[in-house]
Amino acid sequence: MSDDISRRLATFVATARQQDLPATVQHDAKRAILNMFAAGFGGCRDAAADAMIKVITPFSGTPKAHVIGRSERLDAASAAWVNAAIANVLDFDDTHLATVIHPTSPIAPALLAFAEMRSDAGKPIAGADLLHAFALGVEVTCRIGNAISPGHYNRGWHITGTCGVLGAAAAMSRLLQLDAERTLWALGNAATQAAGLVETLGFHAKSLNPANAARGGMLAALLAEAGLSGPPRPIEGQRGFLKVLADKVEPSRLAMGLGETWELSLNALKPYPCGVVLHPVIDACLDLRAKPGFDVAQIERVAVRGNSLLKARADRQVTTGREAQVCLSHTVAVSLLLGRAGPPEYTDALVNDPAIRQIANRVVMVVDDTIPVEAAVVEATFQGGAKLQIHVPNARGSLGRPMTEAEVEAKLADQARLNVPGHDVRRLADSVWGLDRAPDAAIAIRHAAAK
């Protein structure tokens, strides 16, 4: 294993030139941030958001930063913590498909909260600088994720939290214009905070993982700026991140093509608020429902053929809407019966609805590892023996079938309509698309706050 990867990453973050960031990657950064706001509007009224704000407010310092879709203001670190959770709580945020990291929720909230704090102090951060820092943070997060996947996640580490804190620290280091040495310290300060358990998926506690990563990464960089030093090899050291948190590591994936290829371009946006492995299944069910001869009342069996990751993540019985976001049978049932799979379809009431359960109980999973994660085959067998089958090779939102800018904006408008009626989402969308020209990056998060 290379013994200088921590320093190489730190040097890359500290010295990368903004003009070398491809225009397509900068646009991908805007897409990811706008999608984060859409997911945040979806989660801003969730019980997890209410609980976190209630608990953190008495401890919060001077209110400097806004909360997505809400009127409360908190200190910057607390706002980053809450906004990261809000963006992730519905499992509606983006996904780096190679690692299943949700990279934006632990990184962008930290940058935006800090940008508000700086703007309030009369020292605004340019939008182009924030976009560049964000892209660098995603690069660090996902390259480390590449090196430890899939074993790290399979052991039970929630990779969004564990790798996200390093990316947030890297992005904040760039925004603070730290030199390579202090950026290295920031990575060390972040690496020792890396945490998060897959056991929390399906429960509110899951969103503490990106929340802690956002706040921890922010503080890691600010502490490094103030002189709090870290170890020289926090990532590859004998007792560093890689050796402690992974059994098998591919070190070549950490630095290969650094600055030439960008992981942000391999980041997918979600049209549905559930585990990404379920997306091709939803598409197949919706297409099946539209076929001539389909009659949900006549269904005897629904066979879903897909990758083993689909079975590992989603072949389970559940009793709550939160758990249902990673439940194959419930997702099939609502898609076929209701023709929808949005946030309203993942509630406790629907999970326990007899009509939904009746269809869910007829779903079976067939593992076929010749089918990639972004694909699925769904076959319905009806009374009398008739069958209908749909094959989806690329789910909506996957790299082979990405969401359009109009679809991302529609997602934003839909989630705002559900939780913050009357919000001016056009102004918010325009502020994100124009971040590269904005003299003050805080404009975006301010337009995301409720009045």
PyMOL commands that set and color helices and strands:
alter all, ss='L'
color gray80, all
select helices_A, chain A and resi 5-15+18-20+23-43+47-59+76-88+104-120+127-148+151-154+159-175+180-191+198-200+204-225+241-245+252-255+263-266+276-289+296-298+308-314+321-324+328-338+343-345+348-351+354-360+405-419+425-433+435-437+443-448
alter helices_A, ss='H'
color red, helices_A
select strands_A, chain A and resi 65-66+73-74+95-96+267-268+299-306+363-367+376-382+387-392
alter strands_A, ss='S'
color yellow, strands_A
deselect
rebuild
show_as cartoon
